[in-house]
Amino acid sequence: MIRSFQENKDIYSFIASIAFNMSYEDCLEFNPTTGAYQPEGKARRSESKSVVLGILYGRSINTIADQLYSHMDWSDEKKLKQAQYVYDSVLNAFPALRKLMINAQRCAKEKGYVETILGRRRHIPEMQLPEFEFKPLKGYVNPDIDPLDASTLDVTDDIPDRVKVALYRELKSYKYFGQVAKRIRALAEEDHIKVINNNRKIADGSRQCVNCVDTETEILTTSGWKRYNQVSVGDSILSYSMNLNCITHDKVQAVHIYPGEHEVFEFKSNAFSAVSTPNHRWVCQAGNKGAKFVTTEHIMNIKWVDPPILRMSDNNIPESSYSDDFIKLIGWIATDGTISSKHYCVRLYQDTKRAKGAGVYQDMISVLHRLGIKYTDNVRNNTYHDIYLYKCDVTLDVLNLLENRTLKYEFVSSLSERQANILISAMIQGDGWTSGSQTCYTCNSAEKADIFQYLCVIGGHVSHMYKIDPTESSIHYGNVSNPSGYINTKNPYYLVYINKRKRAHIYPDHKSASVVDTVWCVTTGNGTWIARRNGSVYITGNSIIQGSAADLTKLAMLKVENNPEWNKIGGRVLVPVHDELIAEVPIDKWKEGGEILSSSMCSAANFLPFSIKCDVTTTYRWYGLEYPCRYKQPFTVHPTEKDEIAWIQYHLFEVGYDLPVYKTADGGKPEGDEALGVNGVWSDTVESDMLDYCNRYNITEGEFLEHIHTKVHTGYAPGEKHV
C-alpha cells in the first residue's frame, strides 16, 4: 500500500489489482492510455475500496454485501458469497491488514481506547464490555438459596457466578446468531434471566490500536531514565518537535503496556540498538530537509534506509542564569575534585605533566580568579596540583548542585545547548579523552553515566554507554585525582562515547526479527520521545494507531496561520471540514494562496512514509465553479462556439441560476462542470435566464457580458452599493 502512494498510483485500484491478480490498468475506471471508460475496472476498484474501508470502520460482511450489490438482482446468499470472496481476496493479498485489525481490537479491549496517529485519544469503553451480561428478572429463584437451610439465607448474589460462567460458555458455543437469540428468549421466559448481548456494541467499537517498543527500551525524563513500569502520566520529558525541527520540553500524556507475544524487529549495530513492532515510527531526515516518520516495517522492507534515522537534534531550551565560568567549575569538581558538605571541603586536582593538563590548570586558575574564589595550591612532584577552595557563596552553590560529585537532573535540565556543551567539555577534561573524531567520558557509577547521557541530549549529541567489567578487560578507569593515573578497581565502570553523527544508517546486516512477551509505548504532545536501549540513545516516535485526516487538517491550519506569507497576502482560514480547509484570499492573490495551502497540507503529513498530494480548488464561492474561468469570453450574447456558450453558462451558474443537465453522448452521467449544466449547449433555458438577468438589473443585452462578468468577479454589479 505504501508503495502505491510512493508510485503515485490510485490506492484502491492498486489493491484491486493485487487482490484479483489483474493488471493495475484493468482496475482503473478509465484506461490510462485511451481514456476509455472501463465499467469492469470501476467495479473492481469499488469492491476493494468497500472492503478496505469496511475493515477500517468495522463493517460486517452483510453491510459490505449490501453496499456493493444492493442494486444487483441477486439472491441474498449470492451477495454474501461474493462479498466474502472479495473480502478474503483483499485480506489474503494484504495479510498485514488482517493483523492490524486483530491487534487493534485486542489492544482496544485491554485499554478501552485507541489513539490517532498524532496522539489524540478516542475512548471506546464498549470494547471492554463482556460479550454477555446476566440480570435477574421478576420471578427468578436463586438455586443457591434453600428455604429449609438457614445457612443459605445469607446469600446475596442475584445470580451465582457459576451459573453466569456456565451460561456464558453455552452462548459462546453457538455458531449462529439465531441460536443465541433463541436461547436468550428461553432464558427470559423460562428461567427469568435477562441476557444483555453486548456483541453489537463491541463490534461498533472495534478500531485500531498502538504499536510499541520492547521492555528493554527506556524513556528519558527530566528526572532520569525510566523503564516501562516506572514512567507515569504527567512525567516531564524531552521530545522532538516535527514542526520546530528541534528538541523541546514535553509531557507524557499516556502510558500503554501490552503483555502477550508480539512480533518485533531489531536494529542492531556497534552503536545502535532498537527493538520495535512493525508499525512503530522513526523520525528520519536527510541533510537539512524536513523530518518525516517512517515505520519499522518500511525500514525492514528496503535495502538502504533513505533518509536515515535522526538520532538527535538541537534544542530551543533558553539560557540559564549560570555563568560559563561557574559551569566549568561544576564540571571540573564533578570529575577531578572532592567535596564534602558535612565538614566543608571543596578541592580541585590537576596534573600538569603534559601540555594539555597544564593548559587546563591555567584555565582553572583564571576561572577561580574571575569568580572571586580564594584558594590554596599545594603542589606535589612539581606537577600534581591539589587546589583547596575557601568557603564562599560560589562554593556553597557548588555543594548545593553536586551531591557526591554527581550532577543533579534539575541543574542539567536548566542548561541551554551551548551551556551543556561547556559542561561536557569541562567534564571530558577531567574524566575523559578525545582522540580524532572520538570523545569519551569515563566514570565509576551508572548514576553518573546516566546523567552524562542526559547532558549529551541537552548538548545535541548522540551517545552510547558501555559497562566495563575490569576482570574481563585490560582497560582501567582513569582519574587524574590519583597521581598514579589509573585505578586498578574490581568494580565495574562506565564509558560514554559521544558520536558526532546525528543520524543512523540501518544496513541489511543490522536487521533481524524476533518475538517478545511485552511491548509498551507512551503518548506525548509532539508524538516523539527520547529512548535508550543497551546504552544507545535516539529519538523515536509514537506508534501508528488510526488514520487521522482531521488531525492533519488541524496541523495544516496551524502551519497556514503561522505562515508570514499567508498573513502578508491577507489570507484567512474560514473553517476546517474533515480533510479539507476552506479559506479566502484577495482575488488577485489566488495563485499564491493556493500554493501556501497546498504546501501546508502536504508538509503537515511529512511524517508519513510517503509524500501526499493535495489538490487545491479555487472558486468564487463555496461549491462554486473553478476559478479562473477557463472558457473563452464571447463578443456577442448569442455565440455559436461551444466554449463561448460555456462562458455564459459559467457566469449564470455563479450568480445562482440552475442550468439544464444533459447525459453524455454515450448515455452516461456527466461529470465536472457538465454535471452543473456548463456544457456549451445553447438552450431555451439559457436564453430565458439571460433575459431574466437583464430585466433584474435593468440592462440591455449589449451590456450583459460586461455586467455579469463584473458581478461574478467582484461580487457586486456595476452601480451596486458595497456593504
Disulfide bonds with the S-S distance in Angstrom:
none
